[in-house]
């Protein structure tokens, strides 16, 4: 059968990139605000300084041309052009003029020049195809152009400040990277260690160094890990002691039942009760069994499913439809995986028999699929029994949960599916339980692909 999921698009951003992005935005905004403020504040003083220089040039040039002899004017114009970068041209009506751009600095500069030289002063950035800073002035009845090189007007200081600001911004962003890593690294280690702990592994202790807050957090976390490990060991020791102390009288009672003068029905009932008690003790031990990292190996999930399904076919004479792909390797503990599959089939044997003929029929699939956009190995088991009320599905994985009214009367401790969920979580997997649309219960287990 086809079992598909439609993962929703999602986006997850790490703390490092969030911190770096926030610092980058704040620094860039601060630098941009400072640069714009500087340009606004220094506009008027710069316009006043440059306008004073230009007015002085026009006044001196006008005076020199007015009071110089006619035979000396040509040489004077050559000296002004070569030494001062000032060129004088006669203003003609047919001159092709391109006016300057209407920016705030030019408006401030032209206003101050017109206050000194007169409102009839004209400006241009290009005259007859020659670029520069052009302004008109009068000598008696004649009009002239005075041309300056563009670099005499351009704001070199602003360009230098922009360059310095860019270098400062780059250095600040590099510093933001180190700050972000300094903040993010301890939290990343804490997150990775907590994830290992959630998966049932014993993580390495966190370094108890660094800033006071980080040091105290790591010390508290290491203490918590030690306390949890001690509690886990105590629980396993207590259950092992209880099972040992209970098995001795159970064995003695089984012997007494065999020797007692009882009829066959009474003897069979008492033996079944004692067998159930022994099975419950085994489940308690399975549930409390610690997880060992060093036993993790590559496991062929499909092969294990086939082996266990073959055993159940012989023992129960049940119908199991297998749809298993080959070479479905996962990283895990083989005995834990076998216990997980056996518990699922045992749960189906107890509660998943058909309500019409009482036979056990199962569909078992093992294949590759996708969950949340990530490739996973899927183990899918479906029975044809009465199913479970929708309101009770969320309780199926809780320890000591028995839904006998919904799934038929049967014996058990209510730990079968709880053990399955515990094993799945230890292997970084996910489990989903729901009623099949055509009847029966279906269980889907998603495990990471082995490496």
MIZA-26776 format. One line per 10 residues: their letters; for each residue x, y, z of C-alpha. Coordinates in steps of 0.001 Angstrom, whole numbers. Layout:
% residues N
A> X/Y/Z  ...
This chain:
% residues 451
XXXXXXXXXX> 0/0/0  1090/3624/-530  1745/5737/2531  2556/9341/1707  3132/12517/3645  2956/16083/2426  5477/18049/4498  4749/21721/4897  7495/24181/3932  9393/25431/6936
XXXXXXXXXX> 12299/27669/7733  14584/27413/10722  17300/29961/11455  20107/29299/13928  20934/31641/16798  24343/32434/15262  22865/33834/12051  20095/35653/13907  22626/37346/16205  24986/38158/13332
XXXXXXXXXX> 22149/39535/11199  20861/41703/14056  24321/43090/14812  24945/43702/11112  21682/45602/10692  22300/47709/13807  25889/48557/12836  24984/49317/9220  22059/51506/10271  24260/53362/12784
XXXXXXXXXX> 26995/53970/10204  24500/55113/7572  22790/57456/10042  26142/58896/11114  27287/59433/7512  24042/61119/6452  24078/63307/9559  27676/64311/8859  26853/65251/5261  23892/67362/6365
XXXXXXXXXX> 25803/69117/9130  28906/69922/7048  26966/70997/3919  26555/74661/4889  30135/75220/6159  31567/73588/3021  29256/75560/743  30261/78766/2542  33975/77967/2196  33811/77019/-1496
XXXXXXXXXX> 31534/79935/-2389  34010/82333/-718  36862/80871/-2744  34916/81107/-6012  33806/84690/-5344  37410/85608/-4544  38563/83993/-7825  35935/85880/-9823  36724/89182/-8102  40495/88821/-8560
XXXXXXXXXX> 40117/87635/-12156  37759/90495/-12985  40126/93028/-11410  43175/91562/-13154  41518/91605/-16547  40099/95110/-16016  43347/96745/-14966  45801/94816/-17144  47049/96138/-20466  45438/94678/-23540
XXXXXXXXXX> 48711/93192/-24785  49176/91449/-21415  45684/89920/-21128  46437/86906/-23281  49456/85986/-21163  47376/86596/-18000  44707/84153/-19152  47375/81561/-19950  48902/81957/-16478  45494/81637/-14802
XXXXXXXXXX> 44777/78436/-16722  48167/76835/-16096  48766/77951/-12499  45291/78254/-10987  43200/75999/-13233  40960/78962/-14090  39850/79405/-17686  38004/82436/-19012  35748/82277/-22068  33535/84822/-23730
XXXXXXXXXX> 29859/84035/-23132  27971/83740/-26417  24232/83487/-26935  24657/80335/-29034  26562/78449/-26318  25194/74975/-25642  24657/74806/-21902  23853/71847/-19628  22707/72996/-16199  24006/71311/-13022
XXXXXXXXXX> 22055/68689/-11109  19604/70126/-8616  21089/68638/-5419  21048/70215/-1912  24743/71136/-1921  24575/72918/-5295  21469/74821/-4215  23270/76028/-1099  26432/76907/-3069  24645/78751/-5915
XXXXXXXXXX> 22530/80725/-3465  25618/82018/-1636  27451/82857/-4875  24463/84789/-6254  24312/86771/-3010  27858/88004/-3734  27938/88203/-7532  24313/88974/-8343  21155/87074/-9102  21929/87071/-12848
XXXXXXXXXX> 24871/84701/-12315  24433/81553/-14364  25805/78089/-13706  26540/75107/-15931  28252/71744/-15681  28998/71599/-19410  29369/74317/-22053  29838/73430/-25703  30722/69860/-24789  33410/70753/-22229
XXXXXXXXXX> 32717/69606/-18673  33609/71558/-15558  32148/73999/-13055  31016/77021/-15055  29666/80322/-13780  29102/83656/-15539  30307/87108/-14526  30345/90572/-16095  33207/92862/-16981  31561/96134/-17812
XXXXXXXXXX> 29088/95294/-20612  30618/91972/-21613  29727/88576/-20155  32262/85818/-19559  32410/82249/-18432  34746/81206/-15634  35507/77521/-15717  36969/75519/-12815  38022/71885/-12768  35288/69645/-11248
XXXXXXXXXX> 37599/68442/-8479  37686/71988/-7100  33993/71588/-6198  33690/67874/-5468  33696/66731/-1839  36835/64644/-1506  36470/64670/2283  33073/62997/1990  34522/60273/-230  37349/59682/2225
XXXXXXXXXX> 34926/59499/5128  32794/57053/3151  35862/54876/2591  36812/54998/6249  33234/54199/7213  33230/51198/4848  36464/49853/6334  35087/50398/9833  31876/48605/8869  33785/45583/7521
XXXXXXXXXX> 35915/45375/10674  32797/45726/12826  31041/42911/10947  34079/40687/11457  33856/41512/15151  30133/40683/15024  31034/37211/13741  33275/36573/16762  30652/37990/19133  27958/35790/17595
XXXXXXXXXX> 30151/32689/17877  31048/33596/21463  27334/33734/22309  26231/30818/20144  28899/28166/20841  27985/27493/24500  24299/27308/23604  25046/24993/20670  26994/22647/22947  24167/22736/25487
XXXXXXXXXX> 21588/22016/22766  23605/19097/21325  24152/17622/24789  20459/17941/25660  19589/16229/22361  21890/13320/23206  20289/13060/26628  16795/13077/25074  17833/10221/22772  18797/8097/25769
XXXXXXXXXX> 22568/8511/25457  24966/9588/28182  26552/12840/26952  30023/14106/27770  30139/16727/30540  29913/20350/29458  32971/22545/30138  32475/24361/33407  34328/27488/32271  33527/30817/30656
XXXXXXXXXX> 31209/33616/31692  29482/33306/35055  26014/32645/33604  27310/30012/31157  29489/28387/33827  26591/28122/36289  24291/26742/33581  26802/24068/32555  27458/23090/36176  23708/22729/36819
XXXXXXXXXX> 23227/20756/33601  26103/18372/34403  24645/17837/37872  21236/17113/36350  22763/14547/33952  24520/12843/36874  21294/12782/38908  19338/11308/36001  21981/8631/35441  21889/7721/39125
XXXXXXXXXX> 18083/7585/39125  18170/5378/36013  20622/3007/37651  18620/2942/40878  15436/2171/38973  17062/-656/37043  18561/-2043/40246  15223/-1868/42084  13335/-3576/39273  16014/-6246/38961
XXXXXXXXXX> 15781/-6878/42710  12007/-7016/42603  12021/-9408/39660  14517/-11665/41433  12529/-11638/44648  9251/-12296/42816  10505/-15022/40507  11554/-17236/43411  8024/-17531/44907  6517/-17711/41412
XXXXXXXXXX> 8732/-20670/40569  7826/-22272/43901  4113/-21692/43259  4421/-23215/39772  5953/-26317/41330  3244/-26478/43989  536/-26156/41357  2045/-29073/39472  2111/-31181/42636  -1240/-30105/44079
XXXXXXXXXX> -4303/-32331/43651  -6250/-29959/41398  -8521/-30550/38475  -7177/-29675/35028  -9165/-26430/34604  -8043/-25018/37955  -4436/-26040/37316  -4464/-24466/33835  -5945/-21220/35161  -3368/-20906/37944
XXXXXXXXXX> -517/-21719/35559  -1782/-19038/33147  -1880/-16482/35982  1654/-17329/37038  2866/-17168/33424  1246/-13753/33070  2976/-12527/36228  6343/-13689/34862  5627/-11948/31533  4761/-8702/33316
XXXXXXXXXX> 8030/-8831/35245  9926/-9280/31943  8165/-6245/30496  9080/-4164/33534  12725/-5099/33007  12552/-4333/29287  11065/-916/29973  13730/-40/32550  16666/-1511/30652  19429/1108/30090
XXXXXXXXXX> 20582/2030/26607  24178/1142/25712  25891/3282/23031  28724/889/22264  26362/-1783/20909  25109/370/18006  25692/-1350/14657  24311/-1308/11117  21065/-3281/11099  19057/-4529/8102
XXXXXXXXXX> 15531/-3592/9196  13828/-5496/6371  15648/-8743/7156  14674/-8541/10835  11020/-7952/9888  11027/-11041/7668  12583/-13216/10394  10133/-12171/13111  7134/-12385/10736  8173/-15955/9813
XXXXXXXXXX> 8284/-16905/13497  4794/-15520/14106  3410/-17321/11073  4566/-20627/12556  3476/-19890/16109  121/-18248/15522  -905/-19526/12105  -1682/-15936/11238  -1783/-14287/7829  989/-11691/7393
XXXXXXXXXX> 1278/-9813/4099  4858/-8601/3682  5969/-5759/1441  9622/-5267/2313  12345/-3576/287  15886/-4906/424  18956/-3259/1971  17119/-977/4392  19999/-313/6779  19650/1680/9971
XXXXXXXXXX> 22013/2433/12867  20817/818/16067  20930/-2059/18527  19723/-5230/16880  18195/-6751/20010  16295/-3513/20705  14942/-3417/17132  13834/-7048/17406  12106/-6331/20721  10341/-3341/19134
XXXXXXXXXX> 8980/-5375/16192  8061/-8315/18418  6101/-6045/20756  4207/-4574/17805  3272/-8003/16474  2402/-9223/19970  176/-6191/20491  -1576/-6978/17190  -1922/-10657/18195  -3642/-9711/21447
XXXXXXXXXX> -5863/-6881/20294  -5984/-6860/16486  -7900/-9991/15601  -10784/-9593/13178  -14176/-9016/14787  -15870/-11208/12168  -13896/-14471/12218  -11400/-13886/15060  -8420/-14501/12760  -5222/-12517/12850
XXXXXXXXXX> -4315/-10729/9635  -1478/-8204/9386  53/-5966/6726  3749/-5297/7277  5677/-2837/5095  9286/-1716/5247  10526/852/2726  12080/4281/2197  9852/7359/2473  10032/11048/3379
XXXXXXXXXX> 9042/12795/6599  9281/16586/6844  11360/16646/3675  13947/14147/5041  14386/10580/3775  13530/8007/6419  13077/4257/6747  9396/3422/7314  8154/411/9289  4383/136/8813
XXXXXXXXXX> 2150/-2426/10570  -1625/-2620/10215  -4106/-5036/11750  -7764/-5674/10861  -9159/-5535/14380  -11687/-3171/15977  -9287/-217/16153  -9177/2338/18962  -11504/5272/19737  -10029/8498/18368
XXXXXXXXXX> -10166/10077/21821  -7912/7321/23202  -5199/7330/20505  -3089/9904/22343  -2920/7612/25403  -1761/4502/23553  1945/5160/24146  1647/5972/27841  2944/3314/30281  387/1030/31946
XXXXXXXXXX> -2314/2050/29462  -4761/-754/28591  -7754/7/26400  -9467/-3322/26982  -12958/-2021/26325  -11968/-768/22909  -9667/-3605/21854  -11232/-6619/23480  -10487/-8250/26850  -6922/-9499/27148
XXXXXXXXXX> -4145/-9806/29649  -1129/-7526/29765  708/-4867/31709  150/-1930/29352  3881/-1528/28677  4143/-3052/25193  3700/134/23122  5441/2255/25785  8526/58/25311  8202/477/21534
XXXXXXXXXX> 8106/4275/21845  11081/4232/24205  13137/2187/21719  12092/4414/18792  13126/7572/20651  16456/5990/21570  17058/5487/17850  16103/9126/16988  12899/8000/15299  9231/8987/15336
XXXXXXXXXX> 6110/6887/15847  2569/7601/14657  -573/5671/15640  -3928/6089/13939  -6965/4116/12827  -6910/2876/9261  -9608/4323/7029  -10863/786/6222  -10729/-499/9802  -8039/-1660/12170
XXXXXXXXXX> -5087/85/13752  -1986/1184/11871  1389/2034/13416  4084/3887/11454  7673/4133/12684  10156/6447/10956  13859/5773/11599  16946/7596/10267  18717/5941/7358  21907/4153/8373
X> 25308/5399/7279
